[in-house]
Structure formats: structure tokens, C-alpha cells
Amino acid sequence: RRIHLFAFDALLSTARLNGRLQFFRLFSGSNSAVLRLAVQLLARVVSDPFSNACGQLARRLGDSVIEEVFKLLVRNLTLRSSTARKQAEQEREQLSVACVDFLRRASAVEDLRFSMRATQIGTFFAAIVKAEERQINWVSADTFDVAVERTWTGREMKFLLLNLSGLERVDVRMKSAFRLLSRMADVLEGHPDHLDAREEHITLAVLSKREQKMWDDAEIRRRQLYLDDSERQDRANQQSEFIRLRLAERLLLLLMPLASAATQSRFAQQKREKRDPEYWAGRFKADIEDMEDDIARRAEAAEAKALAEAGGGDTVANVTPKVAARRKARSRFRKQKEEEEEEFDDPALENLHEEESESAQARERLMEVLMNTDIAVDPEIAAMYTQGGSPMYGADGLWLNLFRGFLNVAWIIAAFLRCLYACVQGATSSAVVNETVAVLRRVSFLRKLISLVEACPVMTCHIAAKFFRLMNRVLRMQPHQSAESMDLVVNYALIADFSVYVTHPLLFVLKHSASRPLNHEEQILCGEVASFYAMLARQTSYVKYSSDYQVQKWATEIALEKFFTTATLRTLVGMLLFDIQIDAGTAHGSYISHLFADLAPMRER
């Protein structure tokens, strides 16, 4: 009880005892109990950072004590005995709890933080995480978590990277990978460590609830106010390390085994059939160039004709022939498109226009039309009446396979998306934002990210809503930009193709919203989809397709037709009808108003 009067000799004896006993048989219950008491005594010392004992420990024994505790934790997790009694295993687990508790308490001491970032400590850190992953095979996936990444050592991106790549790489489907990604997201986002001090143990339940919620920018900024000076400076350094080490690409490579195989096969089929966004963008650019050349050629011919009619004098040609050439070229492209649509062979309409020589009866013509009608149902129309396509909700719970220790994919992908969002929305410097946006705008990176998102149900952990908000920030024009590059039309087309994955199940929900109101999660998804397409509708007209006004206007119309598909328009109309339904219901009672009062700002978006 008199920790502040603790002598330095006693601290030295405790540290030496900790270093000597760990070389004996750790699976002996007595040795584990003695070591646990020694570590608990050290934890009581560092609990009061302003005491004399804590100051002596930090200044004279800081490096050795931290190293000995890490060594003890490594040996406690790696050495196993098949003949150990149950009581001895419980003592070993309590020893791990005591070691993690000491390291978490020591992370709050300013003088000990430098000792926890030593190079040899990083080696022990990687060994602890890997050893805990191996023990799942013989203990349980739901056992105590040795959350060593929740210490000051776990804030270093280089140490976290040791278990995300290389020989000590963890299995991406297990809880160790999820905990590392969640810790990385907390550091980049600016989550104070002392807020987690209220939890005795940082369990998977606490972390899963954090990833299950939708991002709240106001709450994130409020939590950043509680960062101390060292944490605030360390957050800026770790964001720079995240960019320098190219962790976005490395984490994407780590997570690719979780990607949807159906999505990758769909991308490959689109490329074979020349229906991929890159091919469409190439044809689109070629049409724009052809239209510009056609306008220039017709304008030159019109000017030459005007000069010839003027008798070869010095009369300046009127600009009216050039405007007429633009309109004629534009109408020529429209006519070609209409002719292509008319040439489409529809078996249901091939016998409607009979030749004059034939005199078929009306009933016979009707039967021919019915026999030639395609009975296949349009998937966009079927989505409004049948529940199909991508699943809205996945399996309940965090575990996919508790016996093997596999987690549901949605929680792992949600942690990765939070890492990316923290470097875009909450970055400490403009360089971090620009580098992250440049990486996320790459078509190859975006394709892989979409395949990861489509591997998860739409509503689980708000995966689809988080992806739309992230893309809203990434593809948005910067305030200093007056125009956007045409290269982004490929990204827009990819997101429009991904929106089919979300709009088909959402159409079914909106169709039945008269009898079943949308819940909180579904309304959040509707708000994020509407916000993204509002940005896309504004920004499409700012993309510089051509220097010619008529070509720019024509290209904007074609791009909007590509990005806003029929299913997307039906979804947006369904959202408006649901919004009108809620407004009408509030005038007749409080049944609807009290359900959706908190979502008024979201609906205004």
C-alpha cells in the first residue's frame, strides 16, 4: 500500500527475480504464481507515474524491466506441456494477463515509452502475436486475448507490419489479423489509449462493436481532443509511416484471399466481352476525338465555301457555318446511335411489321408475337419484387468457424476500410491525403477493393455504406480545382457497376417500405448512396472532355447515361417516395416521427 516509499533495492530484486525464474519450468504452477506476483508488483509501481518508485524504475531499470516482461510473455506462450495440469494452465493464463496489464500501464508513463520502442522489443512483439495465433489450435478461439498490440509498442507501424508480411505473417482469417488491423485503424484515426483503460481486458467483443458501427466524424474529432502531446505527435508520424511503407497496397495484398471469386470472374468476363469500363472509356475518348475532327473538317469546308461565295475577297467568313457544323456533327452521332438501337434484333417484335404482300390475320399475328416473346425476366424489374442477388444481411455473430478460429470477413474488411478513411478524412497533413487519394484512384487497386467489399453482405458492419462514403471523399474534386481529369471516368464507371450489387437488394426493401419501414442501418445506406450520386451528378459536368462546347455538352450527356443506370434511378426514386411517405406520416401521428427523428440530417443529404 506504500508504493511511493518503495525502495530502489526492492525494485532491483523484483526485476532480477523476474529474469531468473523465467528460465525454469514455466508450466510449474508455483513458478508461474511467483512470477505473476512479481509482475503485478511492478504494475502497481507504474500505476502512479508521479511516484518516486515509478521514477526510479523508469530512469534506472526501464529498458531491462520492459525487456524481461516481454521475454517472459514470449516464453509463457511458446512453451507448452501436454502433461501440465489444468491448474498450471490457469496459472499461465493469469501470468499472461498480468504481463499485458503491466505493459498497458507502462504505456501511460512518458519515460517508459521510449524503452517500449526498442528494436529487440519489436522482435518479441512479433513472436508474441504469432505464438498466440498458434495456441488457438489447442485451446479455443474465444479464449483470453493477449492484446499486446494495445500497448505503446503496438502503435508503431513497423512493428505491426512484422505480423502482416514476411515469415511471421498471421492468417488473415483469424482474430490476430483483425486485432492488428483494428489497432492500426485506431492509431491512424486518433483513438486515445486511456479511453480503453476503463476496460479490464480488450476483448474481441469490444473491438467488434467498434467496427460494427458507422463512422461518425463528429465523434472522431471529439475523441481526438483527449490525445496527449505524445500521442498526437505519434499519430502524425505513424500516418507518414503508413504512406512511406505503402501499407495500403501491402494490406490489400494480404486481404486478397478473402476477395469474392464471383466478382473477379465477372471482371474477367467483362474484359473478354469488351464490356469493361476501360474499353468503354477508350471508345468514349475515340468518339470525342472523331467528333472534334469532324467539326474541324466541316468548319474548314464551310469557311472555304463562304470565301468562295464571297468572290475570293478579304471578307471574313461568318461563324455561323462553324456552329452549323457542330450541330450537324452532333446530330450525326445521335443518328448513328439511334440506328444501332434500331438494328437490335428483338424476337418479340420481328413479326409486328408485316410486309404489304402478306395479309395475316390479327389473331395469327398475336400468336406469333406471344410465341416469339422472351420469357426471361429483367433482373432490374425482378429486384423490386423478389429477394435475390447479393445478400443484405449475413450470418449473425463474429465467428465464421469457431472451431478453427475464423472470423466473418465483414469485420476484417471494415477495419481495413477504416484505415483508409482515417488517412483521407482525418489526415494530419495534405501529403498524406494526396498520397492516399492517388493510391485509391488507381483502377487496379479499386477493382481489388470492390472484390473485397462484394465478399461481404451489404448491411453487415455497414460495409457498403462505408465504401460509398470513402469513394465520396476520394473522387471528390478539391476546392482549388476548376476541372477534373477525364481519366476518372473509368473510376466512375467502376463504382456505377458496383452499385448494382447494392441497388438490387435495396430495391426490394424500398418496394415493401409501405408495410415495413426501413430500419436505421438501411436508411444510413440510402443516405450514403444518395450522397455519392449527388456528388457524381455535380462533378460529371466538371470533367473536361473537350475544349469545344458542343462536344463537351454531348459527352456529358453520354457520361450521365452511363453512370446513372435504370436500377440506380429507380432506387433514387424509391428513396424519394419513402421520404415523402415519412413526411406524410408525421402529419397524422407520432408513429413514424419518433422512429426517424434522429435521421433528419441524414435525409437532408
Helices and strands as residue ranges (DSSP letters): G 3-5, H 8-21, H 29-46, H 52-60, H 62-78, H 86-106, H 110-113, G 115-117, H 119-135, G 148-150, G 153-155, H 157-162, H 175-189, G 193-198, H 204-212, H 217-224, H 229-244, H 247-255, G 256-258, H 261-272, H 277-309, H 320-342, H 362-372, H 379-382, E 399-401, E 406-407, H 409-425, H 430-440, H 443-453, G 460-462, H 463-474, G 486-488, H 489-511, H 520-540, H 549-563, H 566-586, H 593-596, G 597-599, H 600-604
